[in-house]
Amino acid sequence: MKALIVDDEARVRKAVRLLVDWEAHQIEEILEAGNGNEAIGLIRQEKPALVIMDMMMESGNGLELMTWVDEFAGSTKFIVVSGHNDFDFVRQTVRHGGIDYILKPIEPDMINSAVSRAVTAWRAEEAERSHRQHQSLRLNEIKPIFGEKLLSALIDDRVNAEASLRRLIHDGILPPDIRTSRLLLVQTDSGNNPLLRRFGGDSELLYYAIVNICNEFLQQQGTGIAFRYWGGPPEIAILLWEPHESVTSLISRMNQGIFLTLQFRMHFGISAPGAFPAHLPAGRAEAAEALLRRNLLRHEDYCHFAGADAVTGGKQRDKRETTVPLSFADVQEDWRMAVISGTPEALTAAAQHWTQELSRRGVVTPQMLNDWKADALLLRSRLVRKALGNRAGNVLAELEQGDQQNPSPQPSGYSFSLFAWRDWSLAFMQQLSRALADRQQKERNPMTEIVKYIEQNYPSDLSLQEVAGKFQVSREYVSRRFKQEYGINFSDYIVSVRIEKAKLLMQNPGLKLAQISEMVGFHDVKYFSKVFKKHTGHSPKDYRDQAEH
């Protein structure tokens, strides 16, 4: 077992090390971090069972750290050690599942008692998680795909819905007396790599485990069934009829079971009740819409109802939620000006302003994020096409490849972080700004066109004066830039191009040296041979003989 001590004062970290009887608590490895941001990195990498943290730190304070631990490392237990006797700090510690709030100076008995309770709680939950995971994977070893497809047909196959219902009733999967029902959808996130890794990257096995956990609770009362919906993208659906408790209470119990096994809680989209089975197609659309319109800023809401309650989940609205939601048009000009300016300050300010406004308005939904992303891509296309005209295609293709290396966070993922979207928007704007600046720099650099002109006209008698005049720059400029970029002067560069072209032509045995000499701009074959030998160390004849052998 591992423990992590987080405090920005080294002496405090040392004191905690000395005061806790680690061996008695069977903690073998003790890690240290000087701030919350460093701690997050260590928790991700080392996965400690216990974190002992300070509340006030300069970089990543204790409140931010405990919020992150509660959301992303829910199995980790934490104890707060602080010099601030602040009731709000204590309340936040309890709210996020902290074991204890200990005031400095630290009493040995008090911190050892807290560590003992944390270790006991962690071991108990670990044993329960292990038991439930083993039980879930043991249940129904053969997937009931046929039954799931019959249930899916009630939703999306009007032609065969009646026959499917008869078979489901005959096989005892559904009772014969259902009159009204609700349809629930469980939020699934194919991009949740930590969760998928527990199942060897097999998303089907993950869905199978979630379905089994839900059915453990549903089958106790015989009022519902969870199943893998086969009518579209990967979804887990729950058909619920005449429950003996409120929908929110049932979901809360199922979520607790899921958390004990997977350390994740799921979001549920909930349709309005309707006639069974006629309302099921509309019910699925309602549940999916509820998930798309759930307010991501309400981290503790896992029940999302269709209709007027889609954003608030049937709960009292936050005062901020009465304001007009932020649209991309509200910040589009900020983004455009930041991209054009290209300064780190402007780009950072635009990204921060966006996420601060999202937080201030109080409502962020997956649908809004999808729309935002589409609008951002449209803005990018417009800026690139306006700046580069018919040359925009290559740049847009390069930017789209960059999108694969810097993908946006999942709008409909299990968890939501404004910081992740801020970082993505900053990288998005930085990439676009660099692409425009680089291409425009190339457009402003006449050397690119001068070299291209030489490549196309090397057989002609090109002079420094002629080339400089054509591109409206001085002879000195051309000469200096060739020295800077290629390490040779203008005339030597032309000769090197001609020699390289001659090498290619020598591969054709049907061409005589005199013909090749003329084709690459040398009007005297003897002079051509002399220059060729100077550049390659071989005469044209010897070079051709070596190439043939």
GILINSUL-V103679 format. One record per residue. N is the residue number from 1. SS is DSSP state (hx for helix, st for strand, lp for the rest). PHI is phi in whole degrees, 0 to 359 (999 if undefined). NEAR is the number of other C-alpha atoms within 12 Angstrom. Layout:
BEGIN
n;ss;phi;near
N;SS;PHI;NEAR
N;SS;PHI;NEAR
END
This chain:
BEGIN
n;ss;phi;near
1;lp;999;25
2;st;244;28
3;st;229;38
4;st;235;43
5;st;256;43
6;st;238;48
7;lp;199;39
8;lp;278;28
9;lp;249;22
10;hx;297;17
11;hx;294;15
12;hx;290;26
13;hx;299;28
14;hx;294;21
15;hx;297;23
16;hx;298;39
17;hx;303;28
18;hx;283;19
19;hx;281;21
20;lp;274;29
21;lp;274;23
22;lp;299;25
23;lp;296;19
24;lp;295;13
25;lp;269;27
26;lp;59;20
27;lp;257;26
28;lp;271;17
29;st;229;20
30;st;245;31
31;st;253;32
32;st;226;35
33;st;218;34
34;lp;268;32
35;lp;198;32
36;hx;294;35
37;hx;295;26
38;hx;296;26
39;hx;297;39
40;hx;301;36
41;hx;299;24
42;hx;291;28
43;hx;297;34
44;hx;299;20
45;hx;278;15
46;hx;260;22
47;lp;52;27
48;lp;291;34
49;lp;281;38
50;st;225;47
51;st;236;49
52;st;252;48
53;st;231;49
54;lp;277;45
55;lp;268;39
56;lp;250;28
57;lp;224;26
58;lp;290;19
59;lp;241;22
60;lp;79;27
61;lp;285;29
62;hx;297;43
63;hx;296;34
64;hx;297;29
65;hx;293;41
66;hx;292;42
67;hx;296;29
68;hx;295;31
69;hx;299;37
70;hx;299;31
71;hx;276;26
72;hx;247;29
73;lp;222;36
74;lp;299;33
75;lp;280;36
76;lp;284;40
77;st;266;41
78;st;222;47
79;st;236;44
80;st;261;46
81;st;242;39
82;st;218;33
83;lp;266;21
84;lp;249;19
85;lp;271;18
86;lp;247;16
87;hx;299;13
88;hx;296;14
89;hx;297;29
90;hx;297;28
91;hx;299;18
92;hx;294;24
93;hx;298;33
94;hx;295;22
95;hx;301;18
96;lp;265;33
97;lp;87;27
98;lp;294;37
99;lp;282;36
100;st;199;33
101;st;236;37
102;st;251;34
103;st;273;24
104;lp;281;21
105;lp;290;17
106;lp;278;27
107;lp;271;18
108;hx;304;20
109;hx;296;15
110;hx;293;25
111;hx;288;35
112;hx;291;28
113;hx;295;25
114;hx;295;31
115;hx;297;41
116;hx;299;28
117;hx;294;22
118;hx;295;33
119;hx;295;32
120;hx;298;22
121;hx;296;23
122;hx;295;29
123;hx;295;23
124;hx;295;17
125;hx;293;27
126;hx;297;25
127;hx;295;17
128;hx;293;23
129;hx;299;25
130;hx;297;19
131;hx;296;18
132;hx;293;27
133;hx;296;30
134;hx;297;19
135;hx;294;20
136;hx;295;29
137;hx;284;24
138;hx;278;17
139;lp;292;20
140;lp;48;18
141;lp;299;15
142;lp;263;13
143;lp;296;21
144;lp;279;20
145;hx;297;18
146;hx;298;20
147;hx;298;29
148;hx;296;32
149;hx;288;27
150;hx;294;32
151;hx;296;42
152;hx;296;36
153;hx;295;31
154;hx;298;37
155;hx;268;35
156;hx;238;27
157;lp;233;23
158;lp;299;20
159;lp;296;12
160;lp;257;18
161;hx;300;25
162;hx;293;21
163;hx;295;17
164;hx;296;28
165;hx;297;33
166;hx;300;23
167;hx;292;24
168;hx;296;25
169;hx;290;19
170;hx;299;14
171;lp;277;15
172;lp;77;15
173;lp;283;27
174;lp;236;32
175;lp;285;23
176;lp;279;18
177;lp;249;16
178;lp;287;23
179;lp;250;19
180;st;233;25
181;st;204;33
182;st;243;41
183;st;244;46
184;st;246;49
185;st;243;45
186;st;265;43
187;lp;296;40
188;lp;242;37
189;lp;227;30
190;lp;293;25
191;lp;267;21
192;lp;278;26
193;hx;296;18
194;hx;301;24
195;hx;290;31
196;hx;296;22
197;hx;298;16
198;lp;294;18
199;lp;249;21
200;lp;62;13
201;lp;78;17
202;lp;267;19
203;hx;294;26
204;hx;297;25
205;hx;293;26
206;hx;297;34
207;hx;299;36
208;hx;299;35
209;hx;294;37
210;hx;296;46
211;hx;301;41
212;hx;296;37
213;hx;297;41
214;hx;300;42
215;hx;291;36
216;hx;302;28
217;hx;278;31
218;hx;291;30
219;hx;284;25
220;hx;299;16
221;hx;257;18
222;lp;65;22
223;lp;238;31
224;st;180;36
225;st;211;39
226;st;261;41
227;st;203;40
228;st;282;41
229;st;278;37
230;lp;256;25
231;lp;270;22
232;lp;186;18
233;lp;300;15
234;lp;306;22
235;st;215;34
236;st;249;43
237;st;248;46
238;st;231;45
239;st;265;50
240;st;239;44
241;lp;226;35
242;lp;40;25
243;lp;292;26
244;lp;274;18
245;lp;214;18
246;lp;294;15
247;hx;299;35
248;hx;296;25
249;hx;294;16
250;hx;298;30
251;hx;297;37
252;hx;301;24
253;hx;291;25
254;hx;297;35
255;hx;296;33
256;hx;296;27
257;hx;295;34
258;hx;296;34
259;hx;296;33
260;hx;298;29
261;hx;271;34
262;hx;249;37
263;lp;61;31
264;lp;225;32
265;lp;252;36
266;lp;259;40
267;lp;263;44
268;st;240;44
269;st;270;46
270;st;235;46
271;lp;281;41
272;lp;288;34
273;lp;292;30
274;st;202;25
275;st;297;21
276;lp;259;30
277;lp;263;36
278;lp;300;26
279;lp;277;27
280;hx;300;38
281;hx;301;31
282;hx;293;27
283;hx;297;37
284;hx;297;41
285;hx;298;28
286;hx;295;32
287;hx;294;41
288;hx;296;38
289;hx;296;32
290;hx;298;41
291;hx;292;45
292;hx;292;35
293;lp;253;38
294;lp;289;45
295;lp;277;44
296;lp;291;39
297;lp;281;29
298;lp;265;29
299;lp;297;30
300;lp;265;26
301;lp;268;30
302;lp;244;42
303;st;253;43
304;st;233;43
305;st;268;40
306;lp;285;34
307;hx;81;26
308;hx;295;19
309;hx;267;26
310;lp;299;35
311;lp;278;39
312;lp;263;35
313;lp;66;34
314;lp;81;23
315;lp;257;20
316;lp;299;14
317;lp;291;20
318;lp;293;20
319;hx;303;13
320;hx;295;22
321;hx;285;25
322;hx;276;16
323;lp;281;17
324;lp;289;16
325;lp;301;25
326;lp;287;29
327;lp;249;26
328;hx;296;27
329;hx;300;18
330;hx;292;19
331;lp;237;27
332;hx;302;28
333;hx;293;17
334;hx;300;25
335;hx;296;37
336;hx;299;32
337;hx;294;21
338;hx;295;31
339;hx;296;38
340;hx;294;28
341;hx;291;22
342;lp;74;27
343;lp;280;20
344;hx;303;20
345;hx;296;17
346;hx;293;23
347;hx;293;33
348;hx;295;27
349;hx;297;26
350;hx;295;34
351;hx;294;34
352;hx;291;27
353;hx;299;28
354;hx;300;35
355;hx;290;33
356;hx;296;21
357;hx;293;26
358;hx;300;35
359;hx;295;28
360;hx;295;22
361;hx;288;23
362;lp;87;29
363;lp;224;36
364;lp;223;42
365;lp;240;38
366;hx;304;31
367;hx;298;27
368;hx;299;26
369;hx;294;36
370;hx;299;23
371;hx;295;21
372;hx;300;30
373;hx;298;27
374;hx;298;18
375;hx;293;21
376;hx;295;31
377;hx;295;26
378;hx;294;19
379;hx;300;28
380;hx;301;34
381;hx;299;26
382;hx;295;21
383;hx;296;29
384;hx;293;35
385;hx;292;19
386;hx;292;17
387;hx;282;27
388;hx;243;24
389;hx;60;18
390;hx;287;12
391;hx;265;17
392;hx;287;23
393;hx;303;18
394;hx;295;19
395;hx;294;30
396;hx;297;30
397;hx;296;18
398;hx;295;20
399;hx;294;29
400;hx;294;21
401;hx;294;14
402;hx;296;22
403;hx;300;22
404;hx;289;13
405;hx;277;14
406;lp;234;21
407;lp;292;21
408;lp;288;32
409;lp;301;29
410;lp;289;28
411;lp;301;35
412;lp;249;36
413;lp;288;29
414;lp;296;34
415;lp;237;35
416;lp;228;31
417;lp;224;30
418;hx;299;32
419;hx;296;23
420;hx;295;21
421;hx;289;32
422;hx;298;28
423;hx;297;25
424;hx;295;30
425;hx;296;38
426;hx;295;34
427;hx;297;28
428;hx;299;36
429;hx;290;41
430;hx;298;34
431;hx;298;32
432;hx;294;39
433;hx;297;32
434;hx;296;27
435;hx;298;31
436;hx;294;36
437;hx;295;24
438;hx;297;20
439;hx;292;24
440;hx;292;23
441;hx;295;16
442;hx;296;16
443;hx;294;17
444;hx;280;13
445;lp;270;18
446;hx;293;25
447;hx;299;29
448;hx;301;21
449;hx;286;20
450;hx;296;33
451;hx;297;25
452;hx;298;16
453;hx;296;22
454;hx;296;31
455;hx;301;22
456;hx;272;17
457;hx;234;21
458;lp;302;31
459;lp;291;25
460;lp;278;21
461;lp;277;21
462;lp;278;28
463;lp;239;23
464;hx;300;28
465;hx;298;20
466;hx;297;20
467;hx;294;32
468;hx;299;27
469;hx;294;18
470;hx;297;19
471;lp;257;23
472;lp;56;18
473;lp;229;21
474;lp;281;18
475;hx;298;21
476;hx;297;18
477;hx;298;24
478;hx;297;35
479;hx;297;27
480;hx;295;20
481;hx;292;25
482;hx;295;25
483;hx;295;18
484;hx;291;14
485;hx;270;16
486;hx;238;19
487;lp;75;14
488;lp;223;18
489;lp;277;22
490;hx;303;33
491;hx;293;24
492;hx;294;23
493;hx;295;29
494;hx;298;34
495;hx;298;33
496;hx;296;27
497;hx;296;27
498;hx;296;34
499;hx;296;36
500;hx;297;22
501;hx;293;26
502;hx;296;37
503;hx;301;33
504;hx;295;20
505;hx;293;26
506;lp;293;31
507;lp;288;23
508;lp;266;17
509;lp;295;17
510;lp;281;12
511;lp;261;18
512;lp;279;19
513;hx;299;32
514;hx;296;24
515;hx;292;21
516;hx;297;33
517;hx;304;32
518;hx;291;27
519;hx;293;28
520;lp;259;36
521;lp;105;28
522;lp;259;30
523;lp;268;19
524;lp;233;18
525;hx;294;24
526;hx;292;18
527;hx;294;20
528;hx;300;30
529;hx;297;28
530;hx;295;20
531;hx;293;24
532;hx;299;34
533;hx;293;19
534;hx;297;17
535;hx;276;23
536;hx;250;21
537;lp;84;14
538;lp;227;20
539;lp;288;25
540;hx;304;34
541;hx;294;27
542;hx;297;19
543;hx;297;25
544;hx;292;25
545;hx;297;16
546;hx;296;14
547;hx;295;17
548;hx;289;12
549;lp;265;8
END
